[in-house]
Amino acid sequence: MAEEDYGSFVDWNQMGDLAKSSGPTKIDCKDLKEFKQMARQGYWAKNHKLRAQVYQQLIKAIPCRTVTPDAEVYRDIMGNAATKKPSSHMPLPEFVDGSPVPRYCLKADAVASAHQIINCLAGQFPDISHCPSLPALTALLLHFSADEAQCFEHISRILACNEPGKRLLDQTFLAYESSCMTFGDLANKYCAPAHKLIVATAQDVLEVYSDWQRWVLGDLPFSHVVRVLDAYLVEGYKILYRVAIALLKFYRKHKAGAQGGQGNQQQQDSGKVRADIQAFVKGIASTVTPDKLLEKAFSIRLFSRKEITLLQLTNEKSLQQKGITVKQKRRNVQLALNPDTFSSEIVSAKEMRDIWSWIPERFALCQPQLLFTTSTHGCSLNRFYSHCEGYEPTLLLIRTTDSDVCGAFLSTDWEERKRGGNKLSFFGTGECFVFRLKPEMERYEWVVIRHPELASSIKTQAEEDNATSDGQNSENNSLQQPEKPAGDLSPFLSARHFNLNSKNTSMFMAGNFDSIIVGGGEGNALYIDSELNHGRTGRCATFDNPPLCAESFQVSLLEAWGFQDAMAS
């Protein structure tokens, strides 16, 4: 083979079309943006040697810790062992969490080389405590390495990357687990129909999503994952999220086709759903080309590194507060909603579970805690506030005298309303949403999630400083949005992160002595009077929702629920 230098570990009979070298043979490019375009378009995808050289160039450019082990370190450590035949019977370190080395298109004895490299890395990086994607990444880079030492150096640089804000591999259980929660949040926002399918079929959604990295690094066929690797080495970790979301979308399409469009899914053991997704991803080449997969992945909008970082940090903080920093037996999320103990006069345990599937993952391990109900506490807005203050987030449930059921997930403590004095002031974040359960179930999220063009760009600090709280006219009041200190804002989907074309699109929740309002701008999604007796609903700009029930309604029953830490109880 012409690619001998970079193909000594490759079984060329397994490589198919990738064994034939064609296309460009060299790249003269220093610009990262240009590299990004080339990677996405597969510029070097048909030339094995060129791809290996590009990988070398990209990995050498990764900013690393001052002392990062290189190829010479590997040769020194292995000494004569490098001349002996490595053994695949050498167990992998515990931190890979049972993930095997995928064979891909490697020779059989190359798998043993991967074992040897990973064990050497374990000795050089004692701070790694959980890194299940390492075997797959090692196997992939071995295809493009001249020898074991070069592969070791490349993986070392990826592990030692210290560029601020850039992550390449999770190396602790806390980082890995929060990435699974973050993936759940992103799936919920960017492929709601697929997320709905997982909720309907799996008993434990988080358990299914715990495999998300393995779908990409482990289960995808070599022809597909190597194209992902092209983009990953240029753009970093968020590529893995993009591709996993795309795989979930294709899986949902596959299931819809297999069931002939029928929506009756039986809930089953999560292990079966995990195995089903794994089988689909492994066999994806029969229906989805690498180009088609990447096209789908890159078509997802409003998917910035900033958004992912904010969400990841929030989920990490949530896990730390729960004391989950090392691997332990996975808790079943559904335990948070025990049908034997859950009691609401408005919704059943199953309906509450459906609502639970919509909330951000960091609250998924919380138990619903009834804070206020008109049937016990009476129809008083003051009592509603006194029972809900101090709780964040809260869930509002309303049943009308016509038996319609609707409500809202509210991200921010109701005490925040006091910041506006006596004026009715909007507060909250874009994690708020409104919904209806009866007659049919539907959720309406922040309009910016569905229409990213409304957020033209991130504000600069100067724009932040110059921003004024211009009043917005609503149906009844001139409503102002008070600026909130940066530290107090929910780090995810805060309106300040977006340069919105109109304040109308970020009016989430408001309250004063005579009413509470959810959703503003050209109307309100929900308006409830001070006696919690009469309400109105209509379209509003913030959620772009239709009326959630009859436009003018009588409240039969109103409940407010908090989120109690299930780990603490």
C-alpha positions as CSV (number, residue, x, y, z in Angstrom):
1,M,0.0,0.0,0.0
2,A,1.1,3.6,-0.7
3,E,-0.1,4.5,2.8
4,E,2.2,2.1,4.6
5,D,3.6,4.9,6.8
6,Y,0.2,5.5,8.3
7,G,-1.4,2.1,7.8
8,S,0.6,-0.5,9.7
9,F,-2.3,-1.2,12.0
10,V,-5.0,-1.2,9.3
11,D,-6.6,-4.3,7.8
12,W,-7.0,-2.9,4.3
13,N,-9.5,-5.6,3.3
14,Q,-12.0,-4.1,5.9
15,M,-11.5,-0.5,4.6
16,G,-13.7,-0.8,1.5
17,D,-13.7,2.4,-0.6
18,L,-11.5,4.1,2.0
19,A,-8.6,1.8,0.9
20,K,-8.6,3.5,-2.5
21,S,-6.8,6.8,-2.4
22,S,-8.1,9.6,-4.5
23,G,-8.7,13.3,-4.3
24,P,-6.2,15.9,-3.1
25,T,-2.8,14.8,-1.8
26,K,-1.8,17.9,0.2
27,I,-3.4,20.8,2.0
28,D,-2.0,24.2,2.3
29,C,-4.2,25.7,4.9
30,K,-3.5,27.6,8.1
31,D,-6.9,29.2,8.6
32,L,-9.1,27.4,11.2
33,K,-12.4,28.6,9.5
34,E,-11.2,27.1,6.2
35,F,-10.2,23.9,8.0
36,K,-13.7,23.7,9.5
37,Q,-15.3,23.9,6.1
38,M,-12.9,21.3,4.7
39,A,-13.6,19.0,7.6
40,R,-17.3,19.3,7.2
41,Q,-17.2,18.7,3.5
42,G,-14.8,15.7,3.7
43,Y,-12.0,17.4,1.7
44,W,-9.4,14.8,2.8
45,A,-11.9,11.9,3.3
46,K,-10.7,9.9,0.3
47,N,-7.0,10.0,1.0
48,H,-5.8,8.0,4.0
49,K,-2.3,9.4,4.1
50,L,-3.5,13.0,3.7
51,R,-6.1,12.5,6.5
52,A,-3.3,11.1,8.8
53,Q,-1.1,14.1,8.1
54,V,-4.0,16.5,8.7
55,Y,-4.8,14.8,12.0
56,Q,-1.1,15.2,13.0
57,Q,-1.2,18.9,12.2
58,L,-4.5,19.5,14.0
59,I,-3.5,17.5,17.1
60,K,-0.1,19.3,17.3
61,A,-1.9,22.6,17.3
62,I,-3.9,21.7,20.5
63,P,-2.8,24.0,23.4
64,C,-1.6,21.6,26.1
65,R,-0.3,21.5,29.7
66,T,3.4,22.3,29.9
67,V,4.3,18.8,30.7
68,T,2.5,16.6,28.3
69,P,3.9,13.1,27.6
70,D,5.1,12.6,24.0
71,A,6.2,9.6,21.8
72,E,9.6,9.5,23.5
73,V,8.0,9.1,26.9
74,Y,6.1,6.1,25.5
75,R,9.3,4.5,24.0
76,D,11.2,5.0,27.3
77,I,8.4,3.5,29.4
78,M,7.8,0.5,27.1
79,G,11.5,-0.1,26.4
80,N,12.0,-3.5,25.1
81,A,8.2,-4.2,25.5
82,A,7.7,-2.3,22.2
83,T,9.6,-5.1,20.4
84,K,7.5,-7.8,22.1
85,K,4.0,-8.6,20.9
86,P,1.4,-6.8,22.9
87,S,-1.5,-8.8,24.4
88,S,-5.2,-8.0,24.2
89,H,-5.6,-10.0,27.4
90,M,-4.1,-7.1,29.3
91,P,-7.1,-5.7,31.1
92,L,-8.1,-2.1,30.4
93,P,-8.1,0.4,33.3
94,E,-11.2,0.7,35.5
95,F,-11.9,4.2,34.3
96,V,-13.1,3.1,30.8
97,D,-16.1,1.6,32.7
98,G,-16.2,-1.6,30.7
99,S,-16.0,0.0,27.2
100,P,-14.2,-2.4,24.9
101,V,-11.7,-1.3,22.2
102,P,-13.8,-1.3,18.9
103,R,-12.1,-3.2,16.1
104,Y,-13.2,-0.9,13.3
105,C,-10.8,-1.7,10.5
106,L,-7.8,-2.6,12.6
107,K,-5.8,-5.8,12.3
108,A,-6.6,-8.3,15.1
109,D,-3.3,-7.7,16.9
110,A,-3.7,-3.9,16.7
111,V,-6.5,-4.2,19.3
112,A,-3.7,-5.4,21.6
113,S,-1.7,-2.3,20.8
114,A,-4.6,-0.1,21.8
115,H,-4.8,-2.0,25.1
116,Q,-1.1,-1.3,25.7
117,I,-1.4,2.4,24.8
118,I,-4.4,2.9,27.1
119,N,-2.6,1.3,30.0
120,C,0.4,3.5,29.4
121,L,-1.9,6.6,29.4
122,A,-3.4,5.5,32.7
123,G,0.0,5.6,34.3
124,Q,0.7,9.1,32.8
125,F,-2.7,10.6,33.6
126,P,-3.5,9.5,37.2
127,D,-6.2,12.2,37.5
128,I,-8.4,10.4,35.0
129,S,-11.2,8.7,36.9
130,H,-13.9,8.1,34.3
131,C,-13.3,8.1,30.5
132,P,-15.4,5.5,28.7
133,S,-14.8,7.1,25.2
134,L,-11.0,6.6,25.4
135,P,-10.9,3.0,23.9
136,A,-12.8,4.1,20.8
137,L,-10.7,7.3,20.3
138,T,-7.5,5.3,20.7
139,A,-8.7,2.7,18.1
140,L,-9.6,5.4,15.7
141,L,-6.3,7.3,15.9
142,L,-4.4,4.0,15.6
143,H,-5.6,3.8,12.0
144,F,-3.7,7.0,11.2
145,S,-0.6,6.5,13.3
146,A,2.9,5.4,12.2
147,D,3.5,3.5,15.4
148,E,2.1,3.0,18.9
149,A,4.2,5.9,20.3
150,Q,2.7,8.4,17.9
151,C,-0.8,7.3,18.7
152,F,0.1,7.6,22.5
153,E,1.3,11.2,21.9
154,H,-1.8,12.2,20.0
155,I,-4.1,10.9,22.7
156,S,-2.0,12.5,25.4
157,R,-2.4,15.9,23.7
158,I,-6.2,15.5,23.5
159,L,-6.3,14.5,27.2
160,A,-4.0,17.4,28.2
161,C,-5.8,20.1,26.2
162,N,-6.0,23.2,28.3
163,E,-7.6,25.7,26.0
164,P,-10.2,27.7,28.0
165,G,-13.7,26.7,27.1
166,K,-12.7,23.8,24.9
167,R,-13.2,20.2,26.0
168,L,-12.4,17.1,24.0
169,L,-12.9,14.2,26.3
170,D,-14.7,13.7,29.7
171,Q,-12.2,12.5,32.2
172,T,-14.3,12.4,35.4
173,F,-17.6,10.8,36.3
174,L,-19.0,14.3,37.2
175,A,-18.2,15.6,33.7
176,Y,-19.5,12.5,32.0
177,E,-22.7,12.3,34.0
178,S,-23.5,16.0,33.5
179,S,-22.9,15.5,29.7
180,C,-25.6,12.8,29.8
181,M,-28.0,15.2,31.5
182,T,-27.0,17.9,29.0
183,F,-27.7,15.6,26.1
184,G,-31.1,14.9,27.6
185,D,-31.8,18.7,27.8
186,L,-30.6,19.2,24.2
187,A,-32.6,16.2,22.9
188,N,-35.7,17.6,24.7
189,K,-35.2,21.0,22.9
190,Y,-33.8,20.0,19.5
191,C,-35.6,16.8,18.7
192,A,-38.7,16.8,20.8
193,P,-40.5,14.0,18.8
194,A,-37.6,11.6,19.3
195,H,-37.4,12.5,23.0
196,K,-41.1,11.9,23.3
197,L,-40.6,8.4,21.7
198,I,-37.8,7.6,24.3
199,V,-40.0,8.8,27.2
200,A,-42.9,6.7,25.9
201,T,-40.9,3.5,25.4
202,A,-38.2,3.5,28.1
203,Q,-38.7,3.2,31.8
204,D,-35.6,5.3,32.6
205,V,-34.8,8.0,30.0
206,L,-31.5,9.0,31.6
207,E,-30.3,5.4,31.4
208,V,-30.9,5.4,27.7
209,Y,-29.2,8.8,27.2
210,S,-26.2,7.5,29.3
211,D,-25.1,5.8,26.0
212,W,-25.1,8.9,23.9
213,Q,-21.3,9.2,23.6
214,R,-21.0,5.5,22.8
215,W,-23.4,5.8,19.9
216,V,-20.9,8.1,18.2
217,L,-17.6,6.7,19.6
218,G,-18.1,3.0,19.6
219,D,-21.3,2.0,17.7
220,L,-21.1,4.1,14.5
221,P,-19.4,2.2,11.6
222,F,-15.9,3.3,10.7
223,S,-16.9,5.0,7.4
224,H,-19.2,7.3,9.4
225,V,-17.3,7.9,12.6
226,V,-14.1,8.8,10.7
227,R,-16.0,11.7,9.1
228,V,-17.2,12.8,12.6
229,L,-13.5,12.6,13.8
230,D,-12.5,15.0,11.0
231,A,-14.9,17.7,12.4
232,Y,-14.3,16.8,16.0
233,L,-10.5,17.4,15.8
234,V,-11.3,20.9,14.3
235,E,-14.3,21.9,16.3
236,G,-14.2,19.9,19.5
237,Y,-16.8,18.3,21.8
238,K,-20.0,19.9,20.6
239,I,-19.7,17.9,17.3
240,L,-20.4,14.7,19.4
241,Y,-23.6,16.3,20.7
242,R,-24.7,17.3,17.2
243,V,-24.1,13.8,15.7
244,A,-25.8,12.1,18.6
245,I,-28.9,14.3,18.2
246,A,-28.9,13.5,14.5
247,L,-28.7,9.8,15.3
248,L,-31.7,10.1,17.6
249,K,-33.7,11.9,14.9
250,F,-32.8,9.1,12.4
251,Y,-33.7,6.4,15.0
252,R,-37.1,8.0,15.5
253,K,-37.7,8.0,11.8
254,H,-36.7,4.4,11.6
255,K,-39.1,3.4,14.4
256,A,-41.9,5.4,12.8
257,G,-41.3,3.5,9.5
258,A,-41.1,0.1,11.2
259,Q,-44.4,0.7,13.0
260,G,-46.2,2.0,9.9
261,G,-46.7,5.4,11.6
262,Q,-48.7,3.9,14.5
263,G,-48.1,5.6,17.7
264,N,-48.8,2.8,20.2
265,Q,-45.5,2.3,22.0
266,Q,-45.3,-0.2,24.8
267,Q,-43.1,1.0,27.7
268,Q,-40.3,-1.6,28.2
269,D,-37.1,-2.2,30.1
270,S,-34.6,0.6,29.4
271,G,-32.0,-2.1,28.5
272,K,-34.1,-3.2,25.5
273,V,-34.4,0.4,24.2
274,R,-30.6,0.9,24.6
275,A,-29.9,-2.3,22.7
276,D,-32.4,-1.3,20.0
277,I,-30.7,2.1,19.5
278,Q,-27.3,0.4,19.5
279,A,-28.3,-2.1,16.8
280,F,-29.8,0.8,14.7
281,V,-26.6,2.9,15.0
282,K,-24.3,-0.1,14.2
283,G,-26.4,-0.8,11.0
284,I,-27.0,2.8,10.0
285,A,-24.8,2.5,6.8
286,S,-27.7,0.6,5.1
287,T,-29.9,3.7,5.2
288,V,-27.9,6.8,6.0
289,T,-24.6,7.8,4.3
290,P,-21.9,9.7,6.2
291,D,-22.7,12.8,4.3
292,K,-26.4,12.6,5.1
293,L,-25.5,12.1,8.8
294,L,-23.3,15.2,9.0
295,E,-25.8,17.2,7.0
296,K,-28.4,16.5,9.6
297,A,-26.0,17.1,12.4
298,F,-25.0,20.6,11.1
299,S,-28.5,21.6,10.3
300,I,-29.4,22.1,14.0
301,R,-29.6,25.8,14.7
302,L,-28.9,27.8,17.9
303,F,-26.5,25.1,19.0
304,S,-23.5,27.1,20.3
305,R,-20.6,26.1,22.4
306,K,-21.6,28.8,24.8
307,E,-25.1,27.3,25.3
308,I,-23.6,23.8,25.8
309,T,-21.0,25.1,28.3
310,L,-23.6,27.0,30.4
311,L,-25.9,24.0,30.5
312,Q,-23.0,21.6,31.3
313,L,-21.8,23.8,34.2
314,T,-25.4,24.0,35.6
315,N,-25.8,20.2,35.5
316,E,-22.4,19.7,37.1
317,K,-23.3,22.1,39.9
318,S,-26.6,20.3,40.4
319,L,-24.8,16.9,40.6
320,Q,-22.3,18.3,43.1
321,Q,-25.1,19.6,45.3
322,K,-26.6,16.1,45.3
323,G,-23.2,14.7,46.2
324,I,-23.0,12.7,42.9
325,T,-19.3,13.1,41.9
326,V,-18.3,9.4,41.6
327,K,-19.9,6.5,39.8
328,Q,-22.6,4.8,41.8
329,K,-25.6,2.6,41.0
330,R,-27.8,4.6,38.6
331,R,-31.0,5.8,40.2
332,N,-34.2,5.2,38.3
333,V,-35.5,8.6,37.4
334,Q,-39.0,7.3,37.6
335,L,-38.6,6.7,41.3
336,A,-39.0,10.5,41.6
337,L,-42.7,9.9,40.7
338,N,-43.9,7.0,42.8
339,P,-47.5,6.4,41.8
340,D,-48.2,5.0,45.3
341,T,-47.2,8.3,47.0
342,F,-47.9,10.9,44.3
343,S,-51.3,12.6,44.8
344,S,-52.7,15.5,42.8
345,E,-56.4,16.4,42.3
346,I,-55.6,17.7,38.8
347,V,-53.2,15.2,37.1
348,S,-52.5,11.5,37.3
349,A,-49.1,10.1,38.0
350,K,-48.7,9.2,34.3
351,E,-49.6,12.8,33.3
352,M,-47.1,14.2,35.8
353,R,-44.5,11.8,34.5
354,D,-45.1,13.2,31.0
355,I,-44.7,16.7,32.3
356,W,-41.5,15.5,34.1
357,S,-40.0,14.5,30.7
358,W,-40.1,18.1,29.6
359,I,-38.3,19.7,32.5
360,P,-34.5,20.3,32.5
361,E,-32.5,17.2,33.4
362,R,-31.0,18.7,36.5
363,F,-34.4,18.6,38.1
364,A,-35.2,15.0,36.9
365,L,-34.0,13.4,40.1
366,C,-36.2,15.7,42.2
367,Q,-39.6,14.6,43.6
368,P,-42.7,16.7,43.1
369,Q,-43.6,18.5,46.3
370,L,-47.1,20.1,46.6
371,L,-46.6,23.7,47.8
372,F,-50.1,25.1,47.3
373,T,-53.6,24.0,46.4
374,T,-56.7,26.0,46.4
375,S,-58.7,23.1,47.8
376,T,-56.6,23.3,51.0
377,H,-55.2,26.8,51.2
378,G,-58.1,28.7,49.7
379,C,-58.4,31.1,46.8
380,S,-55.9,33.8,47.9
381,L,-53.0,35.2,45.8
382,N,-51.2,36.3,48.9
383,R,-51.3,32.7,50.3
384,F,-50.1,31.4,46.9
385,Y,-47.1,33.7,47.1
386,S,-46.3,32.9,50.7
387,H,-46.3,29.1,50.0
388,C,-44.3,29.4,46.7
389,E,-41.6,31.9,47.7
390,G,-38.2,30.3,48.3
391,Y,-38.9,27.6,45.8
392,E,-37.2,27.5,42.3
393,P,-38.4,26.3,39.9
394,T,-42.1,25.7,40.3
395,L,-44.9,24.0,38.3
396,L,-48.3,25.6,38.0
397,L,-51.3,23.3,37.3
398,I,-54.8,24.6,36.5
399,R,-58.1,22.8,36.0
400,T,-61.0,24.8,34.7
401,T,-64.7,24.4,35.3
402,D,-64.9,23.0,31.8
403,S,-62.4,20.2,32.9
404,D,-59.6,21.5,30.7
405,V,-56.1,21.2,32.2
406,C,-53.2,23.6,31.5
407,G,-50.2,25.0,33.3
408,A,-46.6,26.3,33.2
409,F,-43.1,25.4,34.2
410,L,-41.7,28.5,35.9
411,S,-37.9,28.8,36.2
412,T,-37.6,31.5,38.9
413,D,-38.6,32.1,42.5
414,W,-41.9,34.1,42.8
415,E,-40.1,36.3,45.3
416,E,-38.3,37.9,42.4
417,R,-41.5,39.9,41.6
418,K,-40.7,42.2,44.5
419,R,-37.7,43.6,42.7
420,G,-40.0,45.7,40.5
421,G,-41.6,47.3,43.6
422,N,-45.4,47.8,43.0
423,K,-45.0,47.7,39.2
424,L,-45.9,44.4,37.4
425,S,-42.4,43.4,36.2
426,F,-41.4,40.4,34.1
427,F,-38.7,38.0,35.2
428,G,-37.7,34.4,34.6
429,T,-35.6,32.6,31.9
430,G,-36.1,30.9,28.6
431,E,-36.4,27.5,30.4
432,C,-40.0,28.5,31.3
433,F,-42.7,26.9,29.1
434,V,-46.5,26.6,29.1
435,F,-48.6,23.6,28.2
436,R,-52.0,22.0,28.1
437,L,-52.8,18.4,29.0
438,K,-56.5,18.2,28.2
439,P,-58.2,18.0,25.7
440,E,-54.8,17.1,24.1
441,M,-51.2,17.3,25.4
442,E,-48.9,20.1,24.0
443,R,-46.0,22.1,25.2
444,Y,-45.1,25.6,24.0
445,E,-41.5,26.7,24.7
446,W,-39.7,30.0,24.5
447,V,-40.2,31.2,20.9
448,V,-36.4,31.8,20.5
449,I,-35.8,28.1,20.8
450,R,-38.0,27.4,17.8
451,H,-37.1,30.6,15.9
452,P,-33.4,31.3,16.5
453,E,-33.4,34.1,14.0
454,L,-35.1,36.2,16.7
455,A,-31.7,36.1,18.6
456,S,-29.5,38.0,16.2
457,S,-26.3,37.6,18.3
458,I,-24.8,37.5,21.8
459,K,-24.8,41.0,23.4
460,T,-21.4,42.7,23.9
461,Q,-20.6,44.0,27.4
462,A,-21.1,47.6,26.1
463,E,-24.6,46.7,24.9
464,E,-25.3,45.0,28.3
465,D,-24.2,48.2,30.1
466,N,-26.3,50.4,27.8
467,A,-29.4,48.2,27.9
468,T,-32.4,50.0,29.4
469,S,-35.6,48.4,30.7
470,D,-38.0,50.0,28.2
471,G,-41.6,49.5,29.2
472,Q,-43.7,47.1,27.1
473,N,-47.4,47.6,26.7
474,S,-49.5,44.6,27.5
475,E,-53.2,44.2,27.6
476,N,-53.5,45.8,31.1
477,N,-50.3,47.2,32.4
478,S,-47.1,48.9,31.3
479,L,-44.6,46.1,32.2
480,Q,-41.0,46.6,32.9
481,Q,-38.2,44.0,33.0
482,P,-35.8,44.8,35.8
483,E,-32.1,43.9,35.2
484,K,-30.9,41.1,37.4
485,P,-27.4,40.8,38.8
486,A,-25.4,38.4,36.6
487,G,-24.7,36.0,39.5
488,D,-28.4,35.4,40.2
489,L,-29.4,34.5,36.7
490,S,-30.0,30.9,35.7
491,P,-27.0,30.2,33.6
492,F,-29.0,28.6,30.8
493,L,-31.4,30.4,28.5
494,S,-31.2,33.7,30.3
495,A,-32.5,36.5,28.0
496,R,-29.3,38.5,28.6
497,H,-27.3,35.8,26.6
498,F,-29.3,36.7,23.5
499,N,-29.4,39.9,21.5
500,L,-33.2,39.8,21.1
501,N,-34.9,41.9,18.4
502,S,-37.7,42.6,20.7
503,K,-38.3,42.5,24.5
504,N,-41.7,41.1,23.7
505,T,-40.0,37.7,23.1
506,S,-38.6,37.4,26.7
507,M,-41.6,38.2,29.0
508,F,-41.7,35.0,31.0
509,M,-43.5,35.5,34.3
510,A,-44.8,38.4,36.3
511,G,-46.9,39.0,39.5
512,N,-48.1,41.7,41.9
513,F,-50.9,42.0,44.5
514,D,-53.8,41.6,42.0
515,S,-52.7,39.1,39.4
516,I,-50.1,36.6,38.1
517,I,-49.1,36.5,34.4
518,V,-47.2,33.9,32.4
519,G,-46.0,34.9,29.0
520,G,-46.3,38.4,27.6
521,G,-46.0,40.5,24.4
522,E,-49.2,41.1,22.4
523,G,-51.2,39.2,25.0
524,N,-50.7,36.7,27.9
525,A,-50.4,32.9,27.8
526,L,-52.0,32.8,31.3
527,Y,-53.5,35.6,33.4
528,I,-55.0,34.7,36.8
529,D,-56.8,37.2,39.1
530,S,-56.1,37.9,42.8
531,E,-58.8,35.5,43.9
532,L,-57.4,32.7,41.8
533,N,-60.9,32.3,40.5
534,H,-61.0,33.9,37.0
535,G,-58.4,33.5,34.3
536,R,-57.7,34.4,30.7
537,T,-55.5,32.8,28.0
538,G,-54.4,33.9,24.6
539,R,-51.5,34.0,22.2
540,C,-48.4,35.7,23.4
541,A,-45.1,36.6,21.6
542,T,-42.9,34.9,24.2
543,F,-44.2,31.4,23.7
544,D,-46.1,31.9,20.4
545,N,-48.8,29.6,21.8
546,P,-52.5,29.4,21.0
547,P,-55.0,29.8,23.8
548,L,-54.4,26.9,26.3
549,C,-58.1,26.4,27.0
550,A,-61.3,28.6,26.6
551,E,-60.0,32.2,26.3
552,S,-61.9,33.3,29.4
553,F,-62.2,30.6,32.1
554,Q,-63.2,29.9,35.7
555,V,-60.6,28.1,37.8
556,S,-61.9,25.0,39.4
557,L,-58.6,24.0,41.1
558,L,-55.1,25.4,41.1
559,E,-52.0,23.7,42.4
560,A,-48.3,24.8,42.6
561,W,-45.6,22.2,42.9
562,G,-42.0,22.5,43.9
563,F,-39.0,20.2,43.2
564,Q,-37.7,18.4,46.3
565,D,-34.2,16.8,46.1
566,A,-34.8,13.1,45.9
567,M,-31.3,12.4,47.0
568,A,-31.8,14.3,50.2
569,S,-35.1,12.7,51.2
